[in-house]
């Protein structure tokens, strides 16, 4: 597994390290640089994996606008090489992409919809998808949205921590998506994807339900038992460098969604409280 110390990678590490019959080889940027093709190939040749889970990505959306070279190296070129080396070793590649490959011009997006990213981040992730599909056949590209979890920073944790010290928070009301709880996602991937029993290709996988950031923040405050006022604002008032899709609801007919995000959110808040 690549990217073991990130939000999602940490969940996989926690889950797979306890699973019988699994030999987990996990690394992160401290181990080696995934943009170094030779180092990546040596890693594959040494361990000869049967399944590769790539959780490594450059996800700082605004920073991607000024660091496009790095964004494409991590999000597009590295996955291309992973796919190439997976083919060499006849391994399955599980790679995570994003709702940001879409422009947000319509509300619902299915796997067969053609991406049209509007940011460097979205473009780099879409190029990564295309590179993988061009290099190997045994791959799962899993698009996710608004990831939150126990490890690392995320929207839920930021709102919760800010609300403990502030009387009011301004939150964008015109970005709508499907939250994805990292723990639920990792469990489903291990259950349904690692075995290779599903047809290879692109999948959308999020928790059930759609919500704007403003509505999501209000639910966080309510479930956390806090009194902070959440005020809706338009995205144009935020000082974002990168454009973001206003509607990026990932839909699928291929697999069932994860449990409803409200149930997952309550579980998560009980955990971090």
C-alpha positions in Angstrom: 0.0 0.0 0.0 1.2 3.5 -0.9 0.3 6.6 1.2 0.0 4.7 4.5 0.1 7.8 6.7 -2.8 9.8 5.0 -6.4 9.9 6.2 -7.4 6.9 4.0 -4.1 5.1 4.1 -4.2 5.1 7.9 -7.6 3.4 7.9 -6.3 0.7 5.5 -3.2 0.2 7.7 -5.4 -0.1 10.8 -7.8 -2.6 9.1 -5.4 -4.8 7.1 -2.7 -5.1 9.8 -5.3 -7.1 11.8 -6.7 -9.2 8.9 -5.7 -12.9 8.8 -4.0 -14.1 5.6 -2.9 -10.6 4.6 0.8 -9.6 4.4 0.6 -5.8 4.5 3.6 -3.9 3.0 2.9 -0.2 3.5 5.0 2.8 2.8 4.7 6.6 2.6 6.8 9.5 1.3 9.3 8.8 4.2 10.0 5.4 2.6 10.6 6.6 -0.9 9.4 9.2 -3.5 6.6 7.7 -5.6 7.5 10.2 -8.4 10.9 8.4 -8.7 10.0 5.8 -11.3 13.1 3.7 -10.6 12.5 3.7 -6.9 8.9 2.7 -7.5 9.9 -0.2 -9.8 12.4 -1.4 -7.2 9.7 -1.4 -4.6 7.4 -3.5 -6.8 10.2 -5.9 -7.9 11.2 -6.5 -4.2 7.7 -7.2 -2.8 5.9 -8.5 -5.9 2.4 -7.5 -4.7 -0.8 -9.2 -5.7 -2.9 -6.1 -4.9 -1.7 -2.4 -4.8 -3.8 0.2 -2.9 -2.7 3.7 -3.9 -3.7 6.2 -1.2 -0.9 8.6 -2.1 -2.0 11.9 -3.7 -1.4 15.6 -3.8 -4.7 16.9 -2.5 -4.0 20.6 -1.6 -6.5 21.9 -4.2 -5.4 25.6 -4.1 -1.7 24.8 -3.9 -2.0 22.7 -7.0 -2.7 25.9 -9.0 0.8 27.2 -8.2 2.5 23.8 -8.0 1.1 22.2 -11.1 4.3 20.3 -11.9 4.2 18.5 -8.5 0.4 17.9 -8.8 0.9 16.1 -12.2 3.9 14.2 -11.0 2.1 12.8 -7.9 -1.5 12.5 -9.3 -0.8 11.5 -12.9 2.7 10.3 -13.6 3.1 8.2 -10.5 -0.2 6.3 -11.0 0.9 5.7 -14.6 4.0 4.0 -13.4 2.1 2.1 -10.7 -0.2 0.7 -13.4 2.8 -0.2 -15.6 4.4 -2.1 -12.7 1.1 -3.7 -11.7 0.8 -5.1 -15.2 4.4 -6.4 -15.0 3.5 -8.3 -11.8 -0.1 -9.2 -12.8 -1.3 -7.2 -9.7 -4.6 -5.5 -9.2 -4.3 -1.7 -8.8 -6.9 0.1 -6.6 -6.6 3.9 -7.0 -8.7 6.7 -5.6 -9.8 9.6 -7.6 -12.2 12.5 -7.0 -15.5 14.3 -7.8 -13.3 17.2 -8.8 -12.8 15.6 -12.2 -16.2 17.0 -13.0 -17.2 20.6 -13.7 -20.3 20.7 -11.5 -22.5 21.9 -14.3 -25.1 19.3 -13.5 -26.2 17.7 -10.2 -25.6 14.0 -10.6 -22.6 12.3 -12.2 -22.3 8.6 -13.1 -19.2 6.7 -14.0 -19.9 6.9 -17.7 -20.1 10.7 -17.6 -17.2 12.4 -19.4 -15.0 14.4 -16.9 -14.4 18.1 -17.5 -12.2 19.3 -14.6 -12.0 23.0 -13.9 -8.9 23.1 -11.7 -5.3 21.9 -11.8 -6.1 19.4 -9.1 -9.0 18.0 -11.0 -7.0 17.9 -14.3 -4.1 16.0 -12.6 -6.5 13.4 -11.1 -8.3 12.9 -14.4 -5.0 12.5 -16.2 -4.1 9.9 -13.6 -7.3 8.0 -14.4 -6.5 8.0 -18.1 -2.9 7.0 -17.6 -4.0 4.0 -15.5 -6.5 2.8 -18.0 -3.9 3.1 -20.8 -1.3 1.0 -18.9 -3.1 -1.9 -17.3 -6.4 -3.8 -17.4 -6.7 -5.0 -13.8 -7.6 -1.7 -12.1 -10.2 -0.1 -9.9 -10.5 3.6 -10.0 -12.7 4.7 -7.1 -14.0 8.2 -7.2 -14.8 9.6 -3.8 -16.0 13.0 -2.4 -15.5 15.2 0.8 -13.5 12.6 2.6 -13.5 12.7 6.4 -12.0 10.4 9.0 -10.1 9.9 12.2 -6.7 10.6 10.8 -5.5 13.9 9.4 -7.4 17.2 8.8 -10.8 17.3 7.1 -13.9 19.5 6.9 -15.7 17.8 9.8 -12.7 18.1 12.2 -12.1 21.8 11.2 -15.7 22.8 11.8 -15.9 20.9 15.1 -12.6 22.4 16.4 -13.5 26.0 15.2 -17.0 25.8 16.8 -15.5 25.0 20.2 -14.0 28.5 20.3 -16.1 30.7 18.0 -19.7 32.0 18.3 -20.3 31.9 14.6 -18.8 30.5 11.4 -19.4 31.4 7.8 -19.8 28.3 5.6 -20.3 28.0 1.8 -23.9 27.0 0.9 -23.4 26.5 -2.9 -21.1 23.5 -2.9 -23.1 20.2 -2.8 -21.6 16.8 -2.6 -21.7 13.3 -1.0 -19.5 13.0 2.0 -17.3 9.9 2.3 -16.3 8.4 5.7 -12.8 6.9 5.4 -13.5 4.0 7.7 -16.6 2.9 5.8 -14.7 3.3 2.5 -11.7 1.2 3.6 -13.9 -1.5 4.9 -15.9 -1.7 1.6 -12.8 -1.7 -0.5 -11.3 -4.6 1.5 -14.6 -6.5 1.4 -15.5 -6.1 -2.3 -12.5 -4.8 -4.3 -9.4 -6.4 -3.0 -10.5 -9.9 -4.1 -11.0 -8.7 -7.7 -14.5 -10.2 -7.8 -16.0 -7.0 -9.2 -15.6 -6.1 -12.8 -12.5 -3.9 -13.3 -13.1 -0.2 -14.2 -14.3 3.1 -12.7 -16.5 3.2 -9.6 -18.2 5.9 -7.6 -18.3 5.2 -3.9 -19.5 7.5 -1.2 -21.8 7.5 1.8 -25.5 7.8 0.9 -27.1 11.2 0.9 -26.2 14.6 -0.5 -25.5 17.9 1.4 -24.1 21.4 1.0 -21.2 22.4 3.1 -23.4 24.7 5.1 -26.0 22.0 5.8 -23.2 19.6 6.7 -21.7 22.1 9.1 -25.0 22.6 10.8 -25.4 18.9 11.3 -21.9 18.7 12.7 -22.7 21.4 15.3 -26.0 19.8 16.2 -24.6 16.3 16.6 -21.6 17.6 18.6 -24.0 19.4 21.0 -22.5 22.8 20.3 -24.3 26.2 20.0 -22.2 27.9 17.4 -24.2 29.8 14.7 -23.5 28.7 11.1 -24.1 31.4 8.6 -24.4 30.6 4.9 -22.3 32.4 2.3 -21.7 32.1 -1.4 -18.5 30.5 -2.7 -17.5 33.7 -4.4 -16.9 35.2 -1.0 -14.3 32.6 -0.1 -10.7 33.4 -1.0 -10.1 30.2 -3.0 -7.5 30.2 -5.7 -8.8 27.1 -7.5 -12.3 26.7 -9.0 -14.4 24.0 -7.5 -17.5 22.2 -8.8 -20.6 23.5 -7.2 -22.5 20.3 -7.7 -20.5 17.1 -7.7 -22.9 14.3 -6.5 -21.4 11.0 -7.4 -24.0 8.4 -8.4 -23.6 4.7 -9.3 -25.6 1.7 -10.5 -22.6 -0.6 -10.1 -22.5 -1.0 -6.3 -24.6 0.0 -3.3 -23.5 3.2 -1.5 -22.0 3.2 2.0 -24.3 3.8 5.0 -26.0 7.2 5.2 -23.5 10.0 5.9 -25.6 11.2 8.9 -25.1 7.8 10.6 -21.4 7.8 9.7 -21.0 11.4 10.9 -22.6 10.6 14.3 -20.3 7.6 14.7 -17.2 9.7 13.8 -18.1 12.6 16.1 -18.7 10.2 19.0 -15.2 8.9 18.3 -13.4 12.2 18.2 -15.3 13.8 21.1 
